[in-house]
Amino acid sequence: MLQELRKEKGLTQEQLADKCGTTKTYISRIENNVSDIRLSTLMRISQVGFGGHLNLSVTL
């Protein structure tokens, strides 16, 4: 999902990382499911990197 949004926005991994204050390597690891992502980081990427908001719902 992150990779699709990044490509839709026309951003490279490095550009997204720079906007969000992280590294290209970390963005790559998230996109390839090699690294877990903290909710706070996902929120920052959504807001700062993509200019959007993160909506999360939990159903039981």
PDB file with one MODEL, atoms N, CA, C and O in Angstrom:
MODEL        1
ATOM      1  N   MET A   1       0.821  -1.187   0.000  1.00  0.00           N
ATOM      2  CA  MET A   1       0.000   0.000   0.000  1.00  0.00           C
ATOM      3  C   MET A   1       0.873   1.263   0.000  1.00  0.00           C
ATOM      4  O   MET A   1       0.617   2.206  -0.749  1.00  0.00           O
ATOM      5  N   LEU A   2       1.891   1.267   0.837  1.00  0.00           N
ATOM      6  CA  LEU A   2       2.780   2.422   0.914  1.00  0.00           C
ATOM      7  C   LEU A   2       3.467   2.666  -0.430  1.00  0.00           C
ATOM      8  O   LEU A   2       3.564   3.806  -0.885  1.00  0.00           O
ATOM      9  N   GLN A   3       3.937   1.604  -1.053  1.00  0.00           N
ATOM     10  CA  GLN A   3       4.622   1.734  -2.335  1.00  0.00           C
ATOM     11  C   GLN A   3       3.680   2.277  -3.409  1.00  0.00           C
ATOM     12  O   GLN A   3       4.078   3.126  -4.207  1.00  0.00           O
ATOM     13  N   GLU A   4       2.453   1.803  -3.436  1.00  0.00           N
ATOM     14  CA  GLU A   4       1.482   2.282  -4.417  1.00  0.00           C
ATOM     15  C   GLU A   4       1.208   3.770  -4.241  1.00  0.00           C
ATOM     16  O   GLU A   4       1.187   4.522  -5.215  1.00  0.00           O
ATOM     17  N   LEU A   5       1.001   4.189  -3.004  1.00  0.00           N
ATOM     18  CA  LEU A   5       0.756   5.608  -2.736  1.00  0.00           C
ATOM     19  C   LEU A   5       1.962   6.464  -3.115  1.00  0.00           C
ATOM     20  O   LEU A   5       1.820   7.541  -3.694  1.00  0.00           O
ATOM     21  N   ARG A   6       3.141   5.968  -2.778  1.00  0.00           N
ATOM     22  CA  ARG A   6       4.367   6.721  -3.100  1.00  0.00           C
ATOM     23  C   ARG A   6       4.492   6.916  -4.607  1.00  0.00           C
ATOM     24  O   ARG A   6       4.817   8.009  -5.072  1.00  0.00           O
ATOM     25  N   LYS A   7       4.235   5.859  -5.363  1.00  0.00           N
ATOM     26  CA  LYS A   7       4.337   5.955  -6.820  1.00  0.00           C
ATOM     27  C   LYS A   7       3.254   6.847  -7.405  1.00  0.00           C
ATOM     28  O   LYS A   7       3.510   7.585  -8.356  1.00  0.00           O
ATOM     29  N   GLU A   8       2.033   6.788  -6.845  1.00  0.00           N
ATOM     30  CA  GLU A   8       0.958   7.671  -7.295  1.00  0.00           C
ATOM     31  C   GLU A   8       1.318   9.134  -7.103  1.00  0.00           C
ATOM     32  O   GLU A   8       0.964   9.983  -7.921  1.00  0.00           O
ATOM     33  N   LYS A   9       2.028   9.424  -6.010  1.00  0.00           N
ATOM     34  CA  LYS A   9       2.449  10.789  -5.710  1.00  0.00           C
ATOM     35  C   LYS A   9       3.702  11.186  -6.496  1.00  0.00           C
ATOM     36  O   LYS A   9       4.128  12.340  -6.441  1.00  0.00           O
ATOM     37  N   GLY A  10       4.292  10.234  -7.228  1.00  0.00           N
ATOM     38  CA  GLY A  10       5.473  10.520  -8.023  1.00  0.00           C
ATOM     39  C   GLY A  10       6.724  10.733  -7.199  1.00  0.00           C
ATOM     40  O   GLY A  10       7.611  11.495  -7.586  1.00  0.00           O
ATOM     41  N   LEU A  11       6.797  10.056  -6.055  1.00  0.00           N
ATOM     42  CA  LEU A  11       7.952  10.204  -5.166  1.00  0.00           C
ATOM     43  C   LEU A  11       8.853   8.981  -5.232  1.00  0.00           C
ATOM     44  O   LEU A  11       8.378   7.853  -5.365  1.00  0.00           O
ATOM     45  N   THR A  12      10.149   9.213  -5.139  1.00  0.00           N
ATOM     46  CA  THR A  12      11.084   8.113  -4.967  1.00  0.00           C
ATOM     47  C   THR A  12      11.124   7.762  -3.486  1.00  0.00           C
ATOM     48  O   THR A  12      10.629   8.518  -2.650  1.00  0.00           O
ATOM     49  N   GLN A  13      11.706   6.631  -3.170  1.00  0.00           N
ATOM     50  CA  GLN A  13      11.868   6.264  -1.763  1.00  0.00           C
ATOM     51  C   GLN A  13      12.702   7.307  -1.040  1.00  0.00           C
ATOM     52  O   GLN A  13      12.416   7.649   0.107  1.00  0.00           O
ATOM     53  N   GLU A  14      13.715   7.807  -1.696  1.00  0.00           N
ATOM     54  CA  GLU A  14      14.590   8.792  -1.076  1.00  0.00           C
ATOM     55  C   GLU A  14      13.856  10.109  -0.818  1.00  0.00           C
ATOM     56  O   GLU A  14      14.042  10.724   0.233  1.00  0.00           O
ATOM     57  N   GLN A  15      13.028  10.544  -1.762  1.00  0.00           N
ATOM     58  CA  GLN A  15      12.266  11.779  -1.572  1.00  0.00           C
ATOM     59  C   GLN A  15      11.281  11.645  -0.414  1.00  0.00           C
ATOM     60  O   GLN A  15      11.143  12.555   0.404  1.00  0.00           O
ATOM     61  N   LEU A  16      10.598  10.501  -0.354  1.00  0.00           N
ATOM     62  CA  LEU A  16       9.654  10.272   0.735  1.00  0.00           C
ATOM     63  C   LEU A  16      10.379  10.234   2.075  1.00  0.00           C
ATOM     64  O   LEU A  16       9.918  10.816   3.057  1.00  0.00           O
ATOM     65  N   ALA A  17      11.503   9.555   2.107  1.00  0.00           N
ATOM     66  CA  ALA A  17      12.292   9.468   3.342  1.00  0.00           C
ATOM     67  C   ALA A  17      12.737  10.848   3.802  1.00  0.00           C
ATOM     68  O   ALA A  17      12.662  11.156   4.991  1.00  0.00           O
ATOM     69  N   ASP A  18      13.203  11.684   2.872  1.00  0.00           N
ATOM     70  CA  ASP A  18      13.646  13.037   3.220  1.00  0.00           C
ATOM     71  C   ASP A  18      12.499  13.863   3.799  1.00  0.00           C
ATOM     72  O   ASP A  18      12.683  14.587   4.777  1.00  0.00           O
ATOM     73  N   LYS A  19      11.317  13.753   3.194  1.00  0.00           N
ATOM     74  CA  LYS A  19      10.158  14.507   3.681  1.00  0.00           C
ATOM     75  C   LYS A  19       9.762  14.077   5.088  1.00  0.00           C
ATOM     76  O   LYS A  19       9.308  14.894   5.889  1.00  0.00           O
ATOM     77  N   CYS A  20       9.935  12.788   5.384  1.00  0.00           N
ATOM     78  CA  CYS A  20       9.463  12.229   6.653  1.00  0.00           C
ATOM     79  C   CYS A  20      10.534  12.140   7.720  1.00  0.00           C
ATOM     80  O   CYS A  20      10.247  11.746   8.851  1.00  0.00           O
ATOM     81  N   GLY A  21      11.754  12.494   7.386  1.00  0.00           N
ATOM     82  CA  GLY A  21      12.832  12.453   8.371  1.00  0.00           C
ATOM     83  C   GLY A  21      13.305  11.051   8.689  1.00  0.00           C
ATOM     84  O   GLY A  21      13.667  10.752   9.827  1.00  0.00           O
ATOM     85  N   THR A  22      13.304  10.187   7.679  1.00  0.00           N
ATOM     86  CA  THR A  22      13.801   8.827   7.867  1.00  0.00           C
ATOM     87  C   THR A  22      14.759   8.498   6.726  1.00  0.00           C
ATOM     88  O   THR A  22      15.203   9.400   6.015  1.00  0.00           O
ATOM     89  N   THR A  23      15.076   7.242   6.544  1.00  0.00           N
ATOM     90  CA  THR A  23      16.038   6.870   5.512  1.00  0.00           C
ATOM     91  C   THR A  23      15.366   6.098   4.376  1.00  0.00           C
ATOM     92  O   THR A  23      14.310   5.491   4.558  1.00  0.00           O
ATOM     93  N   LYS A  24      15.990   6.133   3.221  1.00  0.00           N
ATOM     94  CA  LYS A  24      15.520   5.378   2.066  1.00  0.00           C
ATOM     95  C   LYS A  24      15.489   3.890   2.398  1.00  0.00           C
ATOM     96  O   LYS A  24      14.572   3.174   1.995  1.00  0.00           O
ATOM     97  N   THR A  25      16.483   3.438   3.126  1.00  0.00           N
ATOM     98  CA  THR A  25      16.561   2.029   3.509  1.00  0.00           C
ATOM     99  C   THR A  25      15.354   1.619   4.343  1.00  0.00           C
ATOM    100  O   THR A  25      14.802   0.537   4.145  1.00  0.00           O
ATOM    101  N   TYR A  26      14.940   2.472   5.272  1.00  0.00           N
ATOM    102  CA  TYR A  26      13.785   2.158   6.113  1.00  0.00           C
ATOM    103  C   TYR A  26      12.503   2.109   5.280  1.00  0.00           C
ATOM    104  O   TYR A  26      11.680   1.213   5.465  1.00  0.00           O
ATOM    105  N   ILE A  27      12.332   3.060   4.369  1.00  0.00           N
ATOM    106  CA  ILE A  27      11.155   3.051   3.485  1.00  0.00           C
ATOM    107  C   ILE A  27      11.144   1.774   2.661  1.00  0.00           C
ATOM    108  O   ILE A  27      10.096   1.144   2.513  1.00  0.00           O
ATOM    109  N   SER A  28      12.282   1.385   2.127  1.00  0.00           N
ATOM    110  CA  SER A  28      12.388   0.157   1.343  1.00  0.00           C
ATOM    111  C   SER A  28      12.029  -1.067   2.175  1.00  0.00           C
ATOM    112  O   SER A  28      11.313  -1.956   1.715  1.00  0.00           O
ATOM    113  N   ARG A  29      12.529  -1.104   3.393  1.00  0.00           N
ATOM    114  CA  ARG A  29      12.245  -2.248   4.274  1.00  0.00           C
ATOM    115  C   ARG A  29      10.760  -2.343   4.598  1.00  0.00           C
ATOM    116  O   ARG A  29      10.213  -3.444   4.670  1.00  0.00           O
ATOM    117  N   ILE A  30      10.104  -1.210   4.792  1.00  0.00           N
ATOM    118  CA  ILE A  30       8.666  -1.211   5.049  1.00  0.00           C
ATOM    119  C   ILE A  30       7.912  -1.711   3.817  1.00  0.00           C
ATOM    120  O   ILE A  30       7.036  -2.570   3.918  1.00  0.00           O
ATOM    121  N   GLU A  31       8.263  -1.164   2.661  1.00  0.00           N
ATOM    122  CA  GLU A  31       7.579  -1.543   1.423  1.00  0.00           C
ATOM    123  C   GLU A  31       7.736  -3.028   1.103  1.00  0.00           C
ATOM    124  O   GLU A  31       6.848  -3.633   0.502  1.00  0.00           O
ATOM    125  N   ASN A  32       8.846  -3.606   1.498  1.00  0.00           N
ATOM    126  CA  ASN A  32       9.109  -5.016   1.197  1.00  0.00           C
ATOM    127  C   ASN A  32       8.782  -5.944   2.373  1.00  0.00           C
ATOM    128  O   ASN A  32       9.172  -7.112   2.382  1.00  0.00           O
ATOM    129  N   ASN A  33       8.064  -5.408   3.357  1.00  0.00           N
ATOM    130  CA  ASN A  33       7.645  -6.188   4.527  1.00  0.00           C
ATOM    131  C   ASN A  33       8.806  -6.841   5.270  1.00  0.00           C
ATOM    132  O   ASN A  33       8.658  -7.924   5.838  1.00  0.00           O
ATOM    133  N   VAL A  34       9.949  -6.184   5.264  1.00  0.00           N
ATOM    134  CA  VAL A  34      11.115  -6.696   5.970  1.00  0.00           C
ATOM    135  C   VAL A  34      11.174  -6.105   7.378  1.00  0.00           C
ATOM    136  O   VAL A  34      11.783  -6.681   8.279  1.00  0.00           O
ATOM    137  N   SER A  35      10.541  -4.962   7.551  1.00  0.00           N
ATOM    138  CA  SER A  35      10.592  -4.274   8.830  1.00  0.00           C
ATOM    139  C   SER A  35       9.184  -3.943   9.285  1.00  0.00           C
ATOM    140  O   SER A  35       8.330  -3.578   8.478  1.00  0.00           O
ATOM    141  N   ASP A  36       8.946  -4.073  10.573  1.00  0.00           N
ATOM    142  CA  ASP A  36       7.678  -3.625  11.140  1.00  0.00           C
ATOM    143  C   ASP A  36       7.689  -2.101  11.194  1.00  0.00           C
ATOM    144  O   ASP A  36       8.746  -1.474  11.268  1.00  0.00           O
ATOM    145  N   ILE A  37       6.511  -1.531  11.158  1.00  0.00           N
ATOM    146  CA  ILE A  37       6.405  -0.076  11.210  1.00  0.00           C
ATOM    147  C   ILE A  37       5.591   0.320  12.435  1.00  0.00           C
ATOM    148  O   ILE A  37       4.570  -0.293  12.745  1.00  0.00           O
ATOM    149  N   ARG A  38       6.052   1.335  13.113  1.00  0.00           N
ATOM    150  CA  ARG A  38       5.312   1.858  14.263  1.00  0.00           C
ATOM    151  C   ARG A  38       4.147   2.695  13.750  1.00  0.00           C
ATOM    152  O   ARG A  38       4.241   3.332  12.701  1.00  0.00           O
ATOM    153  N   LEU A  39       3.063   2.687  14.492  1.00  0.00           N
ATOM    154  CA  LEU A  39       1.885   3.457  14.104  1.00  0.00           C
ATOM    155  C   LEU A  39       2.230   4.941  13.976  1.00  0.00           C
ATOM    156  O   LEU A  39       1.751   5.610  13.061  1.00  0.00           O
ATOM    157  N   SER A  40       3.042   5.452  14.871  1.00  0.00           N
ATOM    158  CA  SER A  40       3.419   6.870  14.811  1.00  0.00           C
ATOM    159  C   SER A  40       4.191   7.183  13.528  1.00  0.00           C
ATOM    160  O   SER A  40       4.034   8.262  12.957  1.00  0.00           O
ATOM    161  N   THR A  41       5.012   6.255  13.081  1.00  0.00           N
ATOM    162  CA  THR A  41       5.754   6.454  11.830  1.00  0.00           C
ATOM    163  C   THR A  41       4.812   6.408  10.638  1.00  0.00           C
ATOM    164  O   THR A  41       4.939   7.212   9.714  1.00  0.00           O
ATOM    165  N   LEU A  42       3.871   5.478  10.652  1.00  0.00           N
ATOM    166  CA  LEU A  42       2.892   5.392   9.569  1.00  0.00           C
ATOM    167  C   LEU A  42       2.055   6.668   9.508  1.00  0.00           C
ATOM    168  O   LEU A  42       1.741   7.157   8.423  1.00  0.00           O
ATOM    169  N   MET A  43       1.698   7.199  10.657  1.00  0.00           N
ATOM    170  CA  MET A  43       0.944   8.455  10.690  1.00  0.00           C
ATOM    171  C   MET A  43       1.777   9.601  10.116  1.00  0.00           C
ATOM    172  O   MET A  43       1.259  10.417   9.354  1.00  0.00           O
ATOM    173  N   ARG A  44       3.052   9.669  10.470  1.00  0.00           N
ATOM    174  CA  ARG A  44       3.931  10.728   9.956  1.00  0.00           C
ATOM    175  C   ARG A  44       4.090  10.622   8.446  1.00  0.00           C
ATOM    176  O   ARG A  44       4.061  11.635   7.746  1.00  0.00           O
ATOM    177  N   ILE A  45       4.257   9.406   7.941  1.00  0.00           N
ATOM    178  CA  ILE A  45       4.383   9.210   6.499  1.00  0.00           C
ATOM    179  C   ILE A  45       3.094   9.640   5.803  1.00  0.00           C
ATOM    180  O   ILE A  45       3.137  10.294   4.761  1.00  0.00           O
ATOM    181  N   SER A  46       1.953   9.273   6.375  1.00  0.00           N
ATOM    182  CA  SER A  46       0.661   9.638   5.787  1.00  0.00           C
ATOM    183  C   SER A  46       0.466  11.152   5.757  1.00  0.00           C
ATOM    184  O   SER A  46       0.049  11.718   4.747  1.00  0.00           O
ATOM    185  N   GLN A  47       0.773  11.792   6.877  1.00  0.00           N
ATOM    186  CA  GLN A  47       0.534  13.231   6.992  1.00  0.00           C
ATOM    187  C   GLN A  47       1.598  14.070   6.304  1.00  0.00           C
ATOM    188  O   GLN A  47       1.281  14.925   5.477  1.00  0.00           O
ATOM    189  N   VAL A  48       2.845  13.830   6.638  1.00  0.00           N
ATOM    190  CA  VAL A  48       3.935  14.652   6.118  1.00  0.00           C
ATOM    191  C   VAL A  48       4.335  14.232   4.706  1.00  0.00           C
ATOM    192  O   VAL A  48       4.523  15.074   3.827  1.00  0.00           O
ATOM    193  N   GLY A  49       4.461  12.933   4.498  1.00  0.00           N
ATOM    194  CA  GLY A  49       4.917  12.438   3.208  1.00  0.00           C
ATOM    195  C   GLY A  49       3.889  12.539   2.105  1.00  0.00           C
ATOM    196  O   GLY A  49       4.215  12.879   0.967  1.00  0.00           O
ATOM    197  N   PHE A  50       2.626  12.238   2.447  1.00  0.00           N
ATOM    198  CA  PHE A  50       1.578  12.207   1.434  1.00  0.00           C
ATOM    199  C   PHE A  50       0.554  13.329   1.579  1.00  0.00           C
ATOM    200  O   PHE A  50      -0.285  13.509   0.695  1.00  0.00           O
ATOM    201  N   GLY A  51       0.605  14.080   2.667  1.00  0.00           N
ATOM    202  CA  GLY A  51      -0.337  15.167   2.865  1.00  0.00           C
ATOM    203  C   GLY A  51      -1.755  14.702   3.149  1.00  0.00           C
ATOM    204  O   GLY A  51      -2.717  15.404   2.839  1.00  0.00           O
ATOM    205  N   GLY A  52      -1.887  13.528   3.733  1.00  0.00           N
ATOM    206  CA  GLY A  52      -3.203  12.979   4.024  1.00  0.00           C
ATOM    207  C   GLY A  52      -3.372  12.661   5.490  1.00  0.00           C
ATOM    208  O   GLY A  52      -2.616  13.131   6.341  1.00  0.00           O
ATOM    209  N   HIS A  53      -4.364  11.864   5.765  1.00  0.00           N
ATOM    210  CA  HIS A  53      -4.648  11.438   7.135  1.00  0.00           C
ATOM    211  C   HIS A  53      -4.789   9.928   7.154  1.00  0.00           C
ATOM    212  O   HIS A  53      -5.195   9.317   6.166  1.00  0.00           O
ATOM    213  N   LEU A  54      -4.457   9.346   8.264  1.00  0.00           N
ATOM    214  CA  LEU A  54      -4.560   7.918   8.450  1.00  0.00           C
ATOM    215  C   LEU A  54      -5.834   7.604   9.207  1.00  0.00           C
ATOM    216  O   LEU A  54      -6.034   8.095  10.318  1.00  0.00           O
ATOM    217  N   ASN A  55      -6.697   6.791   8.618  1.00  0.00           N
ATOM    218  CA  ASN A  55      -7.900   6.333   9.293  1.00  0.00           C
ATOM    219  C   ASN A  55      -7.719   4.867   9.598  1.00  0.00           C
ATOM    220  O   ASN A  55      -7.402   4.074   8.712  1.00  0.00           O
ATOM    221  N   LEU A  56      -7.916   4.509  10.837  1.00  0.00           N
ATOM    222  CA  LEU A  56      -7.721   3.150  11.283  1.00  0.00           C
ATOM    223  C   LEU A  56      -8.981   2.665  11.954  1.00  0.00           C
ATOM    224  O   LEU A  56      -9.543   3.350  12.809  1.00  0.00           O
ATOM    225  N   SER A  57      -9.424   1.486  11.570  1.00  0.00           N
ATOM    226  CA  SER A  57     -10.588   0.926  12.237  1.00  0.00           C
ATOM    227  C   SER A  57     -10.281  -0.508  12.644  1.00  0.00           C
ATOM    228  O   SER A  57      -9.585  -1.243  11.943  1.00  0.00           O
ATOM    229  N   VAL A  58     -10.812  -0.876  13.782  1.00  0.00           N
ATOM    230  CA  VAL A  58     -10.622  -2.224  14.302  1.00  0.00           C
ATOM    231  C   VAL A  58     -12.001  -2.840  14.483  1.00  0.00           C
ATOM    232  O   VAL A  58     -12.876  -2.254  15.120  1.00  0.00           O
ATOM    233  N   THR A  59     -12.183  -4.020  13.919  1.00  0.00           N
ATOM    234  CA  THR A  59     -13.459  -4.712  14.097  1.00  0.00           C
ATOM    235  C   THR A  59     -13.187  -6.045  14.777  1.00  0.00           C
ATOM    236  O   THR A  59     -12.183  -6.705  14.511  1.00  0.00           O
ATOM    237  N   LEU A  60     -14.074  -6.413  15.634  1.00  0.00           N
ATOM    238  CA  LEU A  60     -13.926  -7.671  16.363  1.00  0.00           C
ATOM    239  C   LEU A  60     -15.034  -8.610  15.984  1.00  0.00           C
ATOM    240  O   LEU A  60     -15.093  -9.731  16.489  1.00  0.00           O
TER     241      LEU A  60
ENDMDL
END
